[in-house]
Amino acid sequence: MDRHTGIFLLRTLLVKLAGSVGAVAGGLAVGKEGPFVHAGACIGALLSQGGPPGIAPAWFRQFWNDRDRSDLVACGSAAGVAAAFRSPVGGVLFALEETTTWWRNQLLWYAFFTTAVVSVAVRVFMKTCAADTACGFFGSGGLIVYEMNEERQGFETHELLPVLLLGVIGGLVGSAFNHANQALAEWRKANLYKHGARGRVAEALAIAVVTSAVAFALPLVAQCQPCPVGGAEECPRPDTMSTGNFVPFMCEQGGQYNDMATLFFNTQDDAIRNLFSSKTKAEYSVNTLVVFTATFFTLALVTYGVAIPTGLFVPGILLGASYGRLVGVFVADMHPRQTIDEGTYALLGAASFLGGSMRLTVCTCVMLLELTNNLSMLPLVMLVLLVAKAVGDGTGVKPIYESLMDFKQLPYLEPNSDGLMRHITAAEACGRPAVCFQRVERVALVVETLRATRHSAFPVVTGGPEGERVIMGIVLRRHLMVLLASGRAFQPSPFVSEAASRVAFSFTQAEFSSPICEPPHPVSALRLSEEQLSMHMDLGPYVNPRCCLILRHQ
């Protein structure tokens, strides 16, 4: 993980926030969820550090360990989701379902407390900005971002088939998006990465130009439609308003609006509100929804993965809402005597794409309910998410986050191993002999092994009662560096001794801890004499045996 040590630094946080503001404000087909999650994780990691190593309070050193740092990073990611979507419970579930490896009740309380504080802070900021136009679009949607009324308390039996169809469509479209995005990432790696930063900057600029041109050209050629009679909202939208439905772009006659401009000439949040809106039957034509869905799918596909901070949650909601609204139009035409709300199908379409692409079910369901404040849609949202996830898993395409981790070659263990792995031993899975240490090892051999490899941990073996080699556990690379730098664990004897255990108790936890901004110490920084290199170290007291313990019921 040496090449990924800079992902939680302060400069990474600042660049991530600045890039996210520019990308979202520039109208690119990206969201803010991913950058906010990363920013929250950076803040959590920096809080665990307590500041620069020279001025950090001494008591912060107790957090310089993997467990506390991981807990604070998880709480930070939950806070990022809660701040981006005003969804505190959804943020906790996102951290549980996606960002954490080991979950315990104490961490649940930490994350819940963090998101509660975020919700209160966001509400205070919204109150402060209520009468201040300098805050821009902040809080324009209220505390509930995509609020939908609960006039529909149920659903008809004949609507179950279209709802299931939406789940199937979401699973297929989401899987197609993931597969195409992974193929595009491989193409970028083969053709653009060789040009360095210049090629990636040129790609980002080209996509920004194309996005702006498409977003202006399509409304320019779209036909205006007459305003609906007796609608709940004013039509066309007055020029003094910057958000809302019924944008009168290039409409020469009064009482008309441009439905394509209503989608493109709004922020993504406002476009989602327009698609979710109730009592706006036939506001969008079939041609507009088809063209917008295909265009936005392509823009989101080529933009997600560019060298800018990007998120997929908001674009996924908008994309799913567009084809969900299209299905709602067809259902309304098939049942003209029934009251069919097209906005309801837009919400279900958004759930279907998120379930098919991200494969997150529980947190997505709760987040959509918190975003819309419509509990009456809970059964249908759950059904669509389950169907979309099942269809997506059935295609064999991995979720978008896992496919990106595979592309970046990040170390990741899947929750369940392949069935073939049950018939393969560890010796058969090894591509080469494992680099091991004996319990008592020469200092020179340890230094040479660290210099020749980049492993983060090494197995430690010892002799069994019948002469076989028995693994004791693993010892971390950074712990070996501490032992070598201090020299206190050196001993002249090549045998196990009680003195080694007493020496181990002389170390404190702080000596084995390091701030997150501190890069790993290179082996070349060690200054050992020939006499020290000829000595030995007993690694037994510093071994973590947990890696090789297997519970009986497993």
N, C-alpha and C positions, 0 to 999 in steps of 0.2 A: 504493500500500500504506500510505498515511498512516493510514488508519482502522484498520489491523491492527497498529500498532506496539506495542500493549500486551499481545500474546499471550504474551510470554516474560518478563514482569516478575515480581519477587519476590511482589508482592501477588497476582498471578494464580496463582502456584504455591500459595500458602497457601490461597486461596479454593477452588482446584480440589481440593486434598487434603481440606479440611474438608467440602466439599460431597459428595465421593465417599464419605467415611466415613458421612455422614448418610444418603445415598441407599441405599447397600448395606445398612447396618445397619437401615434402616427397612423393608426387605423389598420395595423397589420392583423392578420387572422391568428392572433395569439391571445392567451389569457394571462391572468395574474396569479393563478393558483400556484403553479410551479415555482415562480420566483418568490412568492410570499412564504411558501413552505421552506424553501432554501434560506431565505432571509431569517425566518424565525429560528431555524436550526442553527444558523450562524450566531444569532444573538444568544441562544442557549449555551452554545459552546464557549463563547466569549465570556459569558457570566460565570461559567465554571472556572475560567482562568483567573478572573478577578482583576484583570488589567495586565499591562506589560510586566514581564518577570521581575524587573527591577523595583517596581513600585506596588506590586500586588500585595495586599495584606497577607500576613503569614498564615492566618487561619483558612485562607482560600486553598492552601495546598492540600487540604483534606478532600477537595473535590477533584484533584488532579489524578483521577483513576478512571478506568474504562467504564465502570458501572455508573457512577454519578454523572460522568460526561454523557454517556448514552441516554440516561434519564432526562437530562436537561435538553439534549438535542431533540428527543421525542416530544417533550413539552413545548419546545420552540416550534416544532412543525405543527403541532396541534394549534398553537396560538396563531400561526400563519394562516391556517384555514379559517379559524374563527374570525380573524381580522378581515380576510378577503371577502368572506361570504356572510359574515355575521351569523355564523352557525356554530355555536359553542359545543353542542353535543356532537354534531357532525365532525368537528375537529378532533374531539377525543376518540371517536370511532375510527377516523382516518389514521391517527397515530397507532391505534390498536391493530387495524387491518392491513396497513401498508408499510409503516416506517419502523416498527419495533420487531425485534427478534424474540426477546424474552419479556413477557408481560406478567406483572404481579399486581396485587391489590394496592400496594403503596404507590406504585406508578400511576395507577388509575386515579387515585386521589390527587396526586400532583398535577396530572394533566387537566382534570376537571377544575381544580382551583385556578390553574393558569388561564383556561378559556373563560372562566367566569370573570376574572379580572379584565381580560381583553374585552369582553362584552360590555362591562361597565365603562371602560375607558372609551370605547367607540361611541356609546350612547352619550357620554359627556361631550365628546368632540362634536357630535351631531347637534346637540343642544347649543353649543357655542357657535356653530356655523349656521344655525337656522336663519339668522338675519344678516349674515355676512356673505355678500356675493363673491368675495375673494376666494371662498372655498371651492368655487367651481362646481363640478358635478358631485362632490362628496355629499352623501346623504340624500341625493335627489330621489332615490327610490324608497326612502324611509328605512326604518330598521329592518323591515321585511323587504328584501331586494326585489323579488318577483311576486308580490302579493297577488293572490287570486281569491275571489270571493267564493264562499261555500254554498252557493245557491243550489248546486247539484249535490244532493245528499246520497245518491246512489247511482246505479247504472242499470241499463236494460240487458236482458239476456242476449239479444241479438248483437250487442256490442262486444261480447267476449271474443268472438272470432276475429274481428279487426284488431282487438287488443293483442291477442296471441300472434297475429300476423305482424304487428309492430315489433313484438319481441324477436321474431325470426328475422325480420329486416334489420333490426339493430344488431343482432349477433353477426349477420353476414356483412353488413356495412362496416361495423367496427373491426371485424377480423380483416376485411379487405384493406381498411385504412392501416392497420398495424403491419400487415405484410408489405404493402406498398411503401410505407415509411421506412421499414427496415431495408428494403431493396434500394431505396433512394439514399439511405445512409451509407450503404456499401458503395454506391456509385460516387458519393461525395468523397469517401475515403480514398477511392482509387484515382479520382480525377481532379479533385480540388485541394485535398490536403497536401499534395506534393508542391503546390504553389505557396504554401505557408499562409501567414496571416493576410497577405494581399489577396489571395484567391477567395478566402472566406468573407472578407470585407466586400469584395466585388459582388459576391453572390447575394449578400444581404442587401446591398444597394439596388441590385437588379430586381430582387423580389419586391422591395419597397416601391420601386417605380411601376412595376407591373400591377401590383395591388392597387395603387392609386389610379392607374389608367383604367383598370377593369371596373373599379368602384364608381368611376365617373361615366364611363362609356355605356354601361348597361342601362342605368336610369335614363341616359340621354336618348336611347333608341326605344325605350319602353313607351307604351301607349297609356294615356291618362284614362281614368275611369270616373264615372259619375259618383258623387258622394251618396252613401246610403241614406235613405229617408228615415227619420226618427231615430238616428243613432245616438248613443249615450255621450259620445265625444264630439267636439266641434270639428266640422269638416268644411273646407280644408283647414289645415293647421295654420294659425296666424304666423306671419313672418317674425313676430316678436318672440315666439316660442322656439326653443332650441331642441326640445324633445317632444315625443308623442307620435301619434298615428297621423295618417292622411297628409303626407308631405306634398305640396302643390308644385313640384319641380317640373318646369317646362310645360305647364298646363296653361294654355292661352285663355281658355274659357273659365268663367267662375263656376264654383260648385263641382270641381274635379280635383283629383289627386293622382299621384304617381305611386303605385304600390311597390315598384322596384326601388324607387328612391326612399320609400319609407323604411326599407330594410338596410340599404347601403348608407344613407345619409343620417344615420343615428349611431350612437355608440352601441357596442355589442349588447350591453345590459338593456338599453332601451329597445333594441330590436327584439330581444327575447321577451321583454314585457309586451311588446306589440303582438308577437306571435301567441303569447299566453292569454291575451286579452279575451274576455267573454263578450257575448252579444255583438260580435263583429263578423257575422256570417258573410262569406264571399268577399271579404275585404281584399284578399289576395287571389289573383287568378291562378289557374292551374299552370299556365305557361311561366308565370313569374316564380312560383314555388319550385318548379322543375329546374329552371335556369339558375335560380339562386342556390339550390341544393347542390347541383353539379359544380357550379363555380366556386362556392365556398368550400366544398370538399377538396377541390384541387388546390385552392389557396392555402387551406389549413395543412394539407399534405406536404406541400413544398416548403412551407414556412416552419413547420415544427421540425426542428433539428438544425436550423440555421444558427450561425454564431451570434445569437442574441438570446436574452432571457425569455423563455417561452413557457406558457402553460397551455394545457389542453382542455381543462374542465369547462371554461366558458365557451370556447369554440365548439366543444362537443355538445353542450346544451343547445347552442344556436343551430348547429347542423341537424341535430336530432329533432329540434322543434320545427324546422322547416319541412322535413319530409313527414313528420308526424301530423303537421297541419294539412299537408297534402292528402294524407289518408283520411283525415277528418272531413275534408271537402268531398271525397268520394263517398264516405259513409253518409254524409248529409244528403247527397244527391240520390243515394239508394233508398233512403227513408225520408222522403220529403215531409211526411206527416208527423214525424217524430222531432223532438227538440234535441238536436245534436249540437253540442258545443265544440267548435273546432279548436278552441284554445285548450280544451282538455286533452285532445289527441296530440297537441304540440308538447304538452308536459310529458305525456307517455312516450312520445318519440324521443325526447331528450333523455329520459331514463333508459330507453332501449339502446341508444348509442353509447352512453356511458357504461352500461352493463356489458355491451359487446366489445368495447375497446379496452376499458380499464379492468373489467371483471370484478369491480368492487360492488358488493350488494348492500350490506348493512349500512355502511357509512353513506353511500350514495342515496339510499332511500331516505335516511334521516335528514341529510343535507337538503334534498329536494323539498321535503316537507317543511323544513325550517325556512327555506328560501321562498316558498309560496304560501305558507301558513294555511294549508288546505288539507286537513286530516281526513276529509271524506274520500280523498283519492288514494289513501294508504293501500287498500287491497289491490287496486289495479297497478299501482307503482311496483308493489312487491311482485306481482305476477309477471309484469313485463321484465323486471330485472332478472328474475330467475330464468325465464325463457331465453332472454338475450345471453346471459352467461352460459347457459347450457349449450346453446347453439354455437357460441364463440369457442367454448372449450372443445366442442365436437369437430370444429374445423382443423384442429391441431395447431393453430396459430397462437403464439404466446401473447399474454397481455402486453400492452404498450410499454409499461415500465420494465418488465422482465426482458423484453426484446432489446430495449436500449441498454440494459445492463449487460446483456450478452454481447452487444456490439462494442461497448466500451471495455469489455473483458474485465468487469469488476468481479471480485470474489463473492460468490453468492451460492448458498446451499438452498435448493428447493425444499418445500415442506415435505414432499413425498418423493422417494427415489423411484427410478424406473423398476419395473418388475424384473428385468434382467439382472439388476444389481444384487438381487437376493441369492443368485447362484454364482457370484464372483467373490473370491476372497480378496483381502487387502493386498496380498502378495501378487495376485494376478492383475489387480488394477494398477499397480505401480508401473510406471513407464521405465523407471531406472531404480537402482537400489536407493533406499531412503538414507538421507544424511543424518546419522545418529551420533549421539555422544554416550560414552560410558558414564556410569555414575561418578567415578573419579577419573578425571581427564587431565591430560597435560595442558598447561596454559598455552604453549606454543601451538598445539593442535587446535585449540578453541579459536585462537586469533586467526590462524590460517583458514579455518572453515568459515568464519565470519567474513573474511576478505574474499573468499572464492564464491560465496553464495549470497543471495538476497532474501533468503527465507526469513520470515518473521518469527518462527518458532522451530524448535528442534526436539525430536523425541529423545528421551533418555532411557537407556536400557541397562539392565543389570543381569547377573547370572542367577538362574533358578536353582532349586535344590538338586536337580538332576543334570545340571550343566547347560540347560537351555537358556536362551535369551528371553528375558521378560521385560516388557515395557513398563516403566514406572510412571510415565506421564510426559509432559512437554515443559520445556523451559523457553521463555521468551528471549528474543534477540536483545531487546533493550535492557532486560535484566542482566544478561551476560555482559553487556557493555558497562553497566554499573559495577558489577563484580570485578571486571578487569580494571576499570579506572580507579577503584578504591584500593584494590590489592589486599584487602583484609581477609578474603576467603582463600588466599594462597596458602598451601601447606607443602612441606617437603616430602611427606610420605604419600605413596600412591595407593593408600588403603583408607577405608572408611574409619573415621575416628569421631569420638564424642565431642572433640573440640570444635568440629565443623558446625554442629548444632548450636553451640554456645556463640560462635561467631555470627551465625544467621540471626540470632536474637538481638545482636547489637545493631542491626540495620533497622531503620524506621521506614514507615510507609512513604514518607515524604522523599526519601532518597531514591525510591523506585518510581516516583511520580514526576511528570514533566508537563509544563503548560502546552496547550494545543498549538501555539504559535512557534514553539521551539522545534526546529528540524531535528531529525535523528542524527546522533553524533556518528561521524564516519570512523571506520576502524583506523584510518590513517592518523587520527588525532591521538591515539593511544601512544604513550611513551613508556615502554617496558624495557627493562634491562635484560641482558642475557641470563642473569641469575633468576629473575622473575619468570622468564619464559620457560625455564627448565623446571619450574615448580608445578604443582598439581592443584586442582580444585575439586571439592566434593559438591556435586550439583544436586544431591538428594534433597537438602533442605529448601531448595528454590524451585522444585518441580511442582507443577500443577497436575495432580493425578485425576482431576475431574474428567479430562478428555477421554480416558479409557475406562470409566466406570459405566456400566450398563445395568439398569434396574432389571430385576428378575422378570417383571411383567411385560417388559419390552422385548 
